[in-house]
Amino acid sequence: MLSAVLAMALIAGAAVPAGGEIEAAGPEGPLRGTMILPAEDAPVVLVIPGSGPTDRDGNSPLGIRASSYRMLAEELAQQGIGSVRIDKRGMFGSNGAVADANAVTIDHYVDDVAAWVDAVRTQTGRDCVWLLGHSEGGLVALAAAEKVEHLCGLILVSTAGRPLGDALRQQLHDNPANQPLLRDADHAIDELSAGRTVDIGDMPPALASLFNPATQGYLISAFARDPAPLAGNTKKPMLILQGERDLQVSTADAERLKESAPHATLVTLPDVNHVLKQVDSDSRSENLATYGDADLPLAAGVSEAIARFVKSH
């Protein structure tokens, strides 16, 4: 722990390499992101965002302002690891890539990963690119590993080890305030997992938003995939990184991924939550408060574990 603290102190005093805009080919217009390349020969990690309208920095208009991806990219750069963090097709800087950001599937995001890998290799001359998927982005990374060439390996951060419908069900059940919503929520998850759309006409507003018809096609595509077998099919180097105070993904998820992929390296970090910030108690409110705190630094050990793994391969 002391060595991690000292490492963080050194990072705090280091200069952050300048980031530059980078583009990849999208379906109807460019996909855009930010690249940090601390050295000409630095390995490059492509950061694939989590669910919903999450931008390249790890923030969302739905109340997430943790800036986790930006902080991670900056810390990795200080340890000699390059990165590209991206805006999803149809959103933020990539808003011109498609007309409707909701009309997507996991396969569409896999296509975008392939475009980003091509763009990074062209611009940097790298033979391969690392994929770092956070949360739902981990599922995209696993799906991409089946189809995309020139990958160095995978880094799965806070990634569910079971179908996302099952993970969503548990998240809803774990919050006592959701009790009145659970019957409708369970029915919706069951239908979407079976490949069928659901009628939201009689749903409470909170659920109607969660299961918006505009995004049900994406949910069907996401719920249909089981991350654990995908991990088992991936022979590339793989790091599974999981915080033990994550309210959305559990250490059991990480262990299921590891069980399916024995060759993977599993690292669990105590007092680290879903947005990779330090949380020192079991308080749900304190945990969630970190989601909106851009001034709170990344938890010690996160970037170090990733950099160590990449350098070892």
Protein Blocks (a to p, Z undefined) as FASTA:
>chain_A
ZZmmmmmmmmmmpccddddddddddfkbccddddddfbfklccddddddehjddfkopaf
kopanlmmmmmmmmmmmnopacdddddehiajllmmpmblklccfklmmmmmmmmmmmmm
mmnopabdcdddehjlmmmmmmmmmmpghifbdcdehiafbdfklmmmmmmmmpmklmmm
mmmmmmmmmmmmnopacdfklgcfklmmmmgfklmmmmmmmmmpcfklmmmmpmbdcddd
ddfkbfkbcfklmmmmmmmmmmbccdddehiafkopacfbfbfklmmmmmmmmkbccdeh
ilmmmmmmmmmZZ
